[in-house]
């Protein structure tokens, strides 16, 4: 979707970006990853070890990061399940994941992973509903991203396309105007899991299922189980809305703070905003 990568990064092992604290209460906060092309190539995939221990961006206990306008692709293995293209967990907070293009990864965008464990805590108790229980990420926004899977080798691998946007023990996250599309069924296009998950999902567009695996999700105007024909070239991964995509065009009430789309085009273009990451622009195609 019309990104301008500033650097091409390819790596065969572990995560390309690994964001960790020092283990002694010094945190890696307020970072930015923008305009990158992050790819695990076929040649690199053959060298990944330890049950597919690899991923694109992996952050532990990090607060205030923005990840925007990147293309992340190819993080999967023939056997084993890779980590996500973009992943924040273990007490991360206030993350913004915006306008990224996620292509052919086993798992797309992840907030959280574990049901219990040790993570960063905060004195202001940002998730009082958890009652002191484990929270993997706090708050944060996932907005105007596209997640696509279409490569046959990915679907033929041991775990295939697992999930597009994955929310596990995620408290306070907002997932707004994203598009998750695939040529074959994933385990879930978007899922939420575990008892301390409390998330809001609004105006997301998916070709397959939203999956409730526990916790609380407040749902508004999402479209799931939609055909690839809604897009300019769904099978090829061009997830701009086709002119005839009436199920999505002008069907969303404008949301506070969501004034553009995946390309930076303003919302709304018509009588109302469009569902999904793309806001259809008259005469663009």
N, C-alpha and C positions, 0 to 999 in steps of 0.2 A: 504494500500500500504506500507508494510514493515516499519512501524514506531515502535519506542521503547519508549513508554510513561514512563515518570519518576514518574508520580503521577496520581492517579485517583481522579477526582473531580466530585462530584454529589451534586446538590443543587436544591431545589424545587421552589424557588421564586427569582424573579429579575434576574440579570445577574450574571454569575459566576465571571467574571472579569469586574469590572466597573471602568473606567478610566476617571476622571473628573478634571478640574481645580478647584481652590479654590474660583473662582468668583471675585478675586481681582488682576487679571493679574499675577498670579503665575501658571505656566503651568506644566503639567505632560508630559515631553518630553523624547525621547531617551530610550524607554523601550523595553523589550524583553519578549515574551511568547513563549516557545519552549518545545517540547517533552511532552506535556500534553495530557491526555485523559479527555475530558470535556463532560459530559453526563447529560441529563435530563431523568431520568428513568420513567417508567410507574407509579410507586408509587408516585414519585414527581410531575408528570404531573397533577395528580388529585388534588393537593394542590395549583396549580397556580391560582392567583386571577387577578382581574382588566383587563378583556378582554385579557388574555394570555400575561401579562406583564412579559416577560422572554426572555432570550437570552444567548448566550455563552460568547462572548467578546464584550463589548460596550464601545467605546471611544469617548469622546467629546473634541474637540479643542486640540488634542494631536499631536505632531510633532515628526517624526523620529522613529516611532515604527516599530519593526519587529515581525511578527507572523509567525512562521514556524514549520513544522514537528509536528503538533498537529492533533488529531482526535477529531472532535466535532460532537455530534450526539443527536438526539431526541428532538430538540427544536421545538415543535408544540403542539397545543391543539385541543381538539374536537370542541370547539367554540372559536372564536377570532383568531387573527393573531399575532404570536410571532414576536419578532425582530430577527435579523439574527444570524447565528452561529458565524460570525465574522463581526463586524460593526464599521466603522470609519466615523464620521460626525461632523457637527457644527464647520467647520473650521479646521479639522484635515489636516495634510500635510505630505508628504514624507513617507507614510506608505508602507511597503513591506509585502505582504501576500504571503507566498511561501511554497510549498510542504505540504500543509495541506490536510487532508482527511475529507470531510464534508459528513455526512451520515444521511439521513432521517430527514432533517430539513425543516420547511416550507419555510424559506429563507436562502440561503447559505452565500455568501460573499456580503456585502453591503458597497459601498462607497457613502455616502449621504443618505438622506431620505426626507428632506423637500424642498419645492419650494421656501420658503422665511423664514426669521427668523433672529436670532442673533447668530453669530458665531465669531470665532477668525479671526482677520484680520492681515495682514502682511505689513510692510512699503515698501517692495520691489515690491508690487503689482504683485504676481505670475500669475494672470490671467487677463491681461489687456483687453482681448476680452470681458470680462463680463461688462466693462464700469461702474465699481463700484457696479454692482448688486450683489445679494446674490450668494455665492458659498459655498456649503456644505463641500466637501473635495477638497484639492488642490494636484495635482500631485499624486504620489504613483504608485505602481506596484503590480499587481495580476498575479502570474506566477507559473506554474507547480502545480496547485491544482486540485484535483478531487472532484466533487460534484455529489453525487448519491442519488436518492430517489427510493425506491422500496417497502416500507412497505404499505400494503393495508390500514391499519388504518389511515395513514397519508393522503392518497388520498381520503379517505372517510370523513375526517374532513371538517369543514366548508370552509376553504380556500385551503385545499389540499397543493400541492407543488406550491408555488407562483412563485419564481424565483431562479435560481441558482447563478448568479452573477448579481447584481443590481447596476446601476450607475445613481444616481439622483443628478443633479446640481454638477456634478463631472467635474472639469476642470483639464486637463493635465494627467489623469490617463492612464496607459498602462495595457492592459489585454492580456497576452501572454501565449500561450501553456497550456491552461487549458482544462480539460475534464468535461463536464456536461452531465450526463446520467440519465435517469429515465425510469421506466417500464410503466408509463402512462404519458400523456402529462401534463406539467406544464403550468402556464400562460405564462412564458417565460424561456427559458434556460439561456439566457443572454439578458439584456435589458438596454437601456439608455433613460433618460427622462429629460425633462425641458430644457429651452432655454440656460442656461449657461453651459450645459454639452458639453465638448469637449474631446473626448477619442480616443485612438487607440486600436483596437482589431486585433490581428494577430495570426493566426494558432491555434485557439481554435476549439475544436471538441465537437459537441453537437448532441444528439439524437433527439432533437426537435428544436424549433424555436429561432432565434434571433429576438428581437422585438424593433423596432424604435418607441419611444414614445416622440421624440423631442430632440433638440440639434444636435450635430454633432458627428458622429462616422466615423473614418477612418478605413476601413476594408481591411485586407490583408490575403488571404489564409485560411479563416475560413471554416469549414465544418459543416453544420447543417443538421437536418432531416436525420441523419445516423442511420443504424440499430444497435441493440445491438449485433449482430453477429460480429461486428468489434472487440469485446473484448473477452478475455479468458473466462469470465463468466459474460456477461452483466447483465442477470437477477439477478444474485447473488451479483453483485457489485464489481467483480474483473475487473477493468478497464484497466489492461494491454492490449496492442494491441495483437490480435490474429495473428498468422503467416501469415494468408491470408488477412490481413487488408490493401490491396493495395491502397485503397483510401487515407490512412493516412501515410503509410510508405514511407519515402524518398521523401516527397512532399513539404517540407518547406525549404526555404532559411535560413541559420543560422542567428540568430538575435544577435546583440551586447549585451553582458552581459548575454546571455542565453546559458550557456555551459554545463548544466546538465538537468536531468529530475526529476520527482517526487520522484524517488528512489535514486537520486544522481548519476545515471549512466551518463557518458559523452554523449554529443551531438556533432556531429552526430555519429551514429554507422555504417551507410551505406554510400551511395553516397550523401545523404542529410539528414537533420533532419526530424523527424516525426511530424505530426500534432497532437496536443493534449498534455496531461501531460506526457505520457509515451513515452520513446524512446525504441523501440523494440531491444532486445539484442539477438543475435543468440545463440541458445542452452540453453537459460535460462529456457524455459518451454518444 
